Amino acid sequence: MSTDCDVLIAGAGPVGAALACALAPLPLRVWLVDAAPPPAPEQPDRRALALGLGSGRILHGLGVWPVLADRAAPIRRLEVTEKGWPGVTRMAAVEIGAPALGWVLGDLALQRALLARVADSAVQRHAAAVTALAQGDGMLTVTLNGPNGDTVARTRLLVAADGSDSTVCRLGGLPRQARELPDSALLAQLSTDRPHAGTAHERFAASGPMALLPGAGCGDYTLVWTLPHQRADDLAALPAQHLLPIAQEAFGWRAGKFRGLANPRSVRLRESWLTRATGERVLAIGNAANTLHPIAAQGFNLGLRDVAAAAGLLADAAAGEADPGGAGLLAAYQHTRQADWRQLRQVTDWLPRLFENPSPPLASARGLGLATLDLLAPLKRRLMTHAMGLGGAQNRLQRGAWP
Ligand SMILES: Cc1cc2nc3c(=O)[nH]c(=O)nc-3n(C[C@H](O)[C@H](O)[C@H](O)COP(=O)(O)OP(=O)(O)OC[C@H]3O[C@@H](n4cnc5c(N)ncnc54)[C@H](O)[C@@H]3O)c2cc1C
């Protein structure tokens, strides 16, 4: 068996698996490596992901949307409010003539669908972790540690899709910055007595921002509640019947009466980003490039746009028989992606801070701001377009037409 490939993707999480799907129809030898086993069919999702309309189009282009459409709960409306203050910004899919602003999907359901698609392709999958790199003559030599010990592979491009603690970025010398976050996310399944009709809520409460993402059942939501670490751990340890009234009190009655709460758990939040997402024959995508606070529910959406950009450039390189790890391609990737990365980092940075000061003059100004934004249709439409991942130039995969 040849140990040479054109593109070696390290990490078969949802972002690495999506890139493998995108590259599968191209005339490239592609490897996808991950030491962790793929999620088992019965394994419950770790979290619900809110996907923008733009991500839905990319998943359509990758051929996985038909499998996922039935499980995806549509987000038809979004309401942004602050508890205890009047003022609301409402965004509705009908305002832009779309069927939905986006969808809510389980992370492992998504990863399984992508990996099933990869399994039907010529992409080679290997159960191994990248542990070392060496530059060679127009190739990178990559050490892979698998069940039978170390092997080596040679590749023209190595893609770091290995998550927040990316070994590949470290080995490739990609510079990382990190910000210590005081927050955890408390996640739980909630049921309410009022049909949600596809409404998602982003509610700024005194205890911390709370998101309710609509689920498949008519009153079912996923709760994502940002709290200081200790508070999140303490609440997650409570019996569900004790946590339920605390969550209701914090959120208020905007989504109706909370009737049931299940599977509370707390997750430490992290934030880190690369100041340059490319190195010699290496580029980074997904959490390896940017790990964001989930307040704007954008991490995976951003990672899918990395996939679309990298796949578009690699398709052009393959068509022109150019080097997939060449300096021109790497520079173009960094150039194409950096504005999107910077903007989202800014949003996830200022959004929690904007709502953290409880002083009445500031809170009432925020209420006025939310109410005013609700009336400013053109500005609101622009924000919606960006939040759905439809801002800026869209390449072929982003338009859902691939390869
Ligand atoms: C509470 C919470 C809520 C969120 N909600 C949303 C949301 O609503 N919408 C949204 O868009 N995003 C959301 N996100 C973000 C989203 O979950 C991530 O952006 C996404 O899962 C990142 O996927 P990834 O494939 O880049 O990384 P990962 O899922 O971390 O995958 C990395 C893979 O790399 C493998 N790996 C590690 N080291 C190596 C190595 N050395 N060699 C080979 N493989 C390796 C690992 O085994 C793993 O399989 C949320 C995040 C959190 C924490």
The ligand as a Tripos MOL2 file, in Angstrom:
@<TRIPOS>MOLECULE
LIG
   53    58     1     0     0
SMALL
NO_CHARGES

@<TRIPOS>ATOM
      1 C1        -21.6070   24.0700   24.7010 C.3       1 LIG1
      2 C2        -21.3030   24.2280   23.2410 C.ar      1 LIG1
      3 C3        -22.3380   24.5260   22.3520 C.ar      1 LIG1
      4 C4        -22.0650   24.7180   20.9890 C.ar      1 LIG1
      5 N1        -23.0860   25.0450   20.1430 N.ar      1 LIG1
      6 C5        -22.8250   25.2930   18.8430 C.ar      1 LIG1
      7 C6        -23.8820   25.6640   17.9500 C.ar      1 LIG1
      8 O1        -25.0480   25.7590   18.3400 O.2       1 LIG1
      9 N2        -23.5620   25.9080   16.6270 N.ar      1 LIG1
     10 C7        -22.2810   25.8110   16.1630 C.ar      1 LIG1
     11 O2        -22.0410   26.0670   14.9720 O.2       1 LIG1
     12 N3        -21.2590   25.4330   16.9900 N.ar      1 LIG1
     13 C8        -21.4950   25.1800   18.3050 C.ar      1 LIG1
     14 N4        -20.4730   24.7740   19.1340 N.ar      1 LIG1
     15 C9        -19.1140   24.5910   18.5630 C.3       1 LIG1
     16 C10       -18.9340   23.2030   17.9000 C.3       1 LIG1
     17 O3        -19.2710   22.1910   18.8220 O.3       1 LIG1
     18 C11       -17.4830   23.0370   17.4460 C.3       1 LIG1
     19 O4        -17.1210   24.1480   16.6740 O.3       1 LIG1
     20 C12       -17.2690   21.7740   16.6040 C.3       1 LIG1
     21 O5        -17.6890   20.6430   17.2850 O.3       1 LIG1
     22 C13       -15.7890   21.6360   16.2460 C.3       1 LIG1
     23 O6        -15.5620   20.4710   15.4980 O.3       1 LIG1
     24 P1        -14.0900   20.0440   15.0450 P.3       1 LIG1
     25 O7        -14.2690   18.8700   14.1270 O.co2     1 LIG1
     26 O8        -13.3220   21.2250   14.5740 O.co2     1 LIG1
     27 O9        -13.3520   19.5980   16.3990 O.3       1 LIG1
     28 P2        -13.5730   18.3210   17.3200 P.3       1 LIG1
     29 O10       -15.0010   17.9300   17.3580 O.co2     1 LIG1
     30 O11       -12.8990   18.6190   18.6080 O.co2     1 LIG1
     31 O12       -12.8010   17.1250   16.5770 O.3       1 LIG1
     32 C14       -11.4050   16.9950   16.6180 C.3       1 LIG1
     33 C15       -11.0350   15.5340   16.2750 C.3       1 LIG1
     34 O13        -9.6200   15.4590   16.1660 O.3       1 LIG1
     35 C16        -9.1730   14.2380   16.7480 C.3       1 LIG1
     36 N5         -7.7600   14.4150   17.1090 N.ar      1 LIG1
     37 C17        -7.2470   15.0560   18.2070 C.ar      1 LIG1
     38 N6         -5.8980   14.9890   18.1790 N.ar      1 LIG1
     39 C18        -5.5450   14.3230   17.0540 C.ar      1 LIG1
     40 C19        -4.3110   13.9430   16.4500 C.ar      1 LIG1
     41 N7         -3.1310   14.2570   17.0290 N.pl3     1 LIG1
     42 N8         -4.3180   13.2530   15.3010 N.ar      1 LIG1
     43 C20        -5.4880   12.9380   14.6850 C.ar      1 LIG1
     44 N9         -6.7010   13.2600   15.1920 N.ar      1 LIG1
     45 C21        -6.7270   13.9420   16.3590 C.ar      1 LIG1
     46 C22       -10.1130   14.0370   17.9290 C.3       1 LIG1
     47 O14       -10.1540   12.6610   18.3050 O.3       1 LIG1
     48 C23       -11.4400   14.5320   17.3520 C.3       1 LIG1
     49 O15       -12.1860   13.4880   16.7540 O.3       1 LIG1
     50 C24       -20.7250   24.5790   20.4920 C.ar      1 LIG1
     51 C25       -19.6930   24.2580   21.3860 C.ar      1 LIG1
     52 C26       -19.9640   24.0990   22.7390 C.ar      1 LIG1
     53 C27       -18.8310   23.7750   23.6720 C.3       1 LIG1
@<TRIPOS>BOND
     1     1     2 1
     2     2     3 ar
     3     2    52 ar
     4     3     4 ar
     5     4     5 ar
     6     4    50 ar
     7     5     6 ar
     8     6     7 ar
     9     6    13 1
    10     7     8 2
    11     7     9 ar
    12     9    10 ar
    13    10    11 2
    14    10    12 ar
    15    12    13 ar
    16    13    14 ar
    17    14    15 1
    18    14    50 ar
    19    15    16 1
    20    16    17 1
    21    16    18 1
    22    18    19 1
    23    18    20 1
    24    20    21 1
    25    20    22 1
    26    22    23 1
    27    23    24 1
    28    24    25 2
    29    24    26 1
    30    24    27 1
    31    27    28 1
    32    28    29 2
    33    28    30 1
    34    28    31 1
    35    31    32 1
    36    32    33 1
    37    33    34 1
    38    33    48 1
    39    34    35 1
    40    35    36 1
    41    35    46 1
    42    36    37 ar
    43    36    45 ar
    44    37    38 ar
    45    38    39 ar
    46    39    40 ar
    47    39    45 ar
    48    40    41 1
    49    40    42 ar
    50    42    43 ar
    51    43    44 ar
    52    44    45 ar
    53    46    47 1
    54    46    48 1
    55    48    49 1
    56    50    51 ar
    57    51    52 ar
    58    52    53 1
@<TRIPOS>SUBSTRUCTURE
     1 LIG1         1 GROUP 0 **** ****
